[in-house]
Amino acid sequence: MSTFSKTQTISAFANAQGISKLDILKNPKTVSLFAVDNLGNTYRIAKDIKELNAELAVSWFAPEDGEASYMIHRAGQGAETVSSMSFANAPATLHEF
């Protein structure tokens, strides 16, 4: 199974890594998109990303097959809330009944 870890906002990632510029490039042979930063590092780009913005996230992506690398993607991609429940007024400690 592919995994995402070390996820953070694209801005936080850039600041932590000392990145001042990111560009999306298109491979002329495969037409696949990828990103490159001003330091020469390359990044995978999720298929639905066409332009960079502050709402994106960066994660360490480990595919089932192939090499792990950083990926730029939409924050929370793939997660869907099915149900939720709020416990705003719950006591801080549990008591035995």
RONU-817833 format. One record per residue (C-alpha): residue number from 1; residue in one letter; chain; x, z, y. Coordinates in steps of 0.2 Angstrom, whole numbers, plus 5000, padded with zeros to 4 digits. Layout:
residues N
<site i="NUM" aa="A" ch="A" px="X" pz="Z" py="Y"/>
...
This chain:
residues 97
<site i="1" aa="M" ch="A" px="5000" pz="5000" py="5000"/>
<site i="2" aa="S" ch="A" px="5006" pz="4996" py="5018"/>
<site i="3" aa="T" ch="A" px="5009" pz="5011" py="5029"/>
<site i="4" aa="F" ch="A" px="5010" pz="5014" py="5048"/>
<site i="5" aa="S" ch="A" px="5020" pz="5029" py="5054"/>
<site i="6" aa="K" ch="A" px="5028" pz="5035" py="5070"/>
<site i="7" aa="T" ch="A" px="5014" pz="5028" py="5080"/>
<site i="8" aa="Q" ch="A" px="5014" pz="5030" py="5099"/>
<site i="9" aa="T" ch="A" px="5008" pz="5020" py="5114"/>
<site i="10" aa="I" ch="A" px="5018" pz="5005" py="5119"/>
<site i="11" aa="S" ch="A" px="5022" pz="5013" py="5136"/>
<site i="12" aa="A" ch="A" px="5029" pz="5029" py="5127"/>
<site i="13" aa="F" ch="A" px="5038" pz="5019" py="5115"/>
<site i="14" aa="A" ch="A" px="5046" pz="5008" py="5128"/>
<site i="15" aa="N" ch="A" px="5051" pz="5023" py="5139"/>
<site i="16" aa="A" ch="A" px="5059" pz="5032" py="5123"/>
<site i="17" aa="Q" ch="A" px="5069" pz="5017" py="5118"/>
<site i="18" aa="G" ch="A" px="5075" pz="5012" py="5136"/>
<site i="19" aa="I" ch="A" px="5065" pz="4995" py="5135"/>
<site i="20" aa="S" ch="A" px="5062" pz="4987" py="5152"/>
<site i="21" aa="K" ch="A" px="5054" pz="4971" py="5146"/>
<site i="22" aa="L" ch="A" px="5044" pz="4964" py="5131"/>
<site i="23" aa="D" ch="A" px="5040" pz="4946" py="5128"/>
<site i="24" aa="I" ch="A" px="5029" pz="4938" py="5115"/>
<site i="25" aa="L" ch="A" px="5037" pz="4922" py="5108"/>
<site i="26" aa="K" ch="A" px="5030" pz="4909" py="5096"/>
<site i="27" aa="N" ch="A" px="5040" pz="4903" py="5081"/>
<site i="28" aa="P" ch="A" px="5040" pz="4884" py="5083"/>
<site i="29" aa="K" ch="A" px="5041" pz="4882" py="5064"/>
<site i="30" aa="T" ch="A" px="5028" pz="4894" py="5058"/>
<site i="31" aa="V" ch="A" px="5018" pz="4896" py="5074"/>
<site i="32" aa="S" ch="A" px="5018" pz="4915" py="5070"/>
<site i="33" aa="L" ch="A" px="5020" pz="4927" py="5085"/>
<site i="34" aa="F" ch="A" px="5033" pz="4940" py="5087"/>
<site i="35" aa="A" ch="A" px="5040" pz="4951" py="5101"/>
<site i="36" aa="V" ch="A" px="5057" pz="4953" py="5108"/>
<site i="37" aa="D" ch="A" px="5063" pz="4966" py="5120"/>
<site i="38" aa="N" ch="A" px="5077" pz="4966" py="5133"/>
<site i="39" aa="L" ch="A" px="5089" pz="4974" py="5121"/>
<site i="40" aa="G" ch="A" px="5087" pz="4960" py="5108"/>
<site i="41" aa="N" ch="A" px="5076" pz="4970" py="5096"/>
<site i="42" aa="T" ch="A" px="5061" pz="4960" py="5087"/>
<site i="43" aa="Y" ch="A" px="5044" pz="4966" py="5083"/>
<site i="44" aa="R" ch="A" px="5030" pz="4961" py="5072"/>
<site i="45" aa="I" ch="A" px="5014" pz="4957" py="5082"/>
<site i="46" aa="A" ch="A" px="4997" pz="4960" py="5074"/>
<site i="47" aa="K" ch="A" px="4987" pz="4944" py="5071"/>
<site i="48" aa="D" ch="A" px="4974" pz="4948" py="5084"/>
<site i="49" aa="I" ch="A" px="4986" pz="4952" py="5098"/>
<site i="50" aa="K" ch="A" px="4988" pz="4937" py="5111"/>
<site i="51" aa="E" ch="A" px="4995" pz="4947" py="5126"/>
<site i="52" aa="L" ch="A" px="5003" pz="4963" py="5129"/>
<site i="53" aa="N" ch="A" px="4994" pz="4977" py="5138"/>
<site i="54" aa="A" ch="A" px="4995" pz="4996" py="5140"/>
<site i="55" aa="E" ch="A" px="4981" pz="4999" py="5128"/>
<site i="56" aa="L" ch="A" px="4992" pz="4994" py="5113"/>
<site i="57" aa="A" ch="A" px="5002" pz="5005" py="5101"/>
<site i="58" aa="V" ch="A" px="5019" pz="5003" py="5092"/>
<site i="59" aa="S" ch="A" px="5021" pz="5009" py="5074"/>
<site i="60" aa="W" ch="A" px="5034" pz="5009" py="5060"/>
<site i="61" aa="F" ch="A" px="5026" pz="4997" py="5048"/>
<site i="62" aa="A" ch="A" px="5031" pz="4997" py="5030"/>
<site i="63" aa="P" ch="A" px="5023" pz="4983" py="5020"/>
<site i="64" aa="E" ch="A" px="5020" pz="4983" py="5001"/>
<site i="65" aa="D" ch="A" px="5032" pz="4969" py="5000"/>
<site i="66" aa="G" ch="A" px="5046" pz="4965" py="5012"/>
<site i="67" aa="E" ch="A" px="5056" pz="4974" py="5025"/>
<site i="68" aa="A" ch="A" px="5049" pz="4988" py="5036"/>
<site i="69" aa="S" ch="A" px="5050" pz="4985" py="5055"/>
<site i="70" aa="Y" ch="A" px="5040" pz="4990" py="5071"/>
<site i="71" aa="M" ch="A" px="5024" pz="4982" py="5074"/>
<site i="72" aa="I" ch="A" px="5014" pz="4981" py="5090"/>
<site i="73" aa="H" ch="A" px="4995" pz="4983" py="5087"/>
<site i="74" aa="R" ch="A" px="4979" pz="4989" py="5094"/>
<site i="75" aa="A" ch="A" px="4978" pz="5008" py="5094"/>
<site i="76" aa="G" ch="A" px="4967" pz="5015" py="5080"/>
<site i="77" aa="Q" ch="A" px="4966" pz="4998" py="5072"/>
<site i="78" aa="G" ch="A" px="4957" pz="4998" py="5055"/>
<site i="79" aa="A" ch="A" px="4949" pz="5015" py="5057"/>
<site i="80" aa="E" ch="A" px="4930" pz="5016" py="5058"/>
<site i="81" aa="T" ch="A" px="4921" pz="5033" py="5061"/>
<site i="82" aa="V" ch="A" px="4907" pz="5033" py="5048"/>
<site i="83" aa="S" ch="A" px="4901" pz="5051" py="5052"/>
<site i="84" aa="S" ch="A" px="4906" pz="5066" py="5062"/>
<site i="85" aa="M" ch="A" px="4901" pz="5084" py="5065"/>
<site i="86" aa="S" ch="A" px="4905" pz="5095" py="5080"/>
<site i="87" aa="F" ch="A" px="4909" pz="5114" py="5078"/>
<site i="88" aa="A" ch="A" px="4911" pz="5118" py="5096"/>
<site i="89" aa="N" ch="A" px="4903" pz="5135" py="5095"/>
<site i="90" aa="A" ch="A" px="4911" pz="5140" py="5078"/>
<site i="91" aa="P" ch="A" px="4920" pz="5157" py="5078"/>
<site i="92" aa="A" ch="A" px="4939" pz="5157" py="5078"/>
<site i="93" aa="T" ch="A" px="4940" pz="5167" py="5062"/>
<site i="94" aa="L" ch="A" px="4930" pz="5166" py="5046"/>
<site i="95" aa="H" ch="A" px="4921" pz="5181" py="5039"/>
<site i="96" aa="E" ch="A" px="4916" pz="5185" py="5021"/>
<site i="97" aa="F" ch="A" px="4897" pz="5185" py="5018"/>
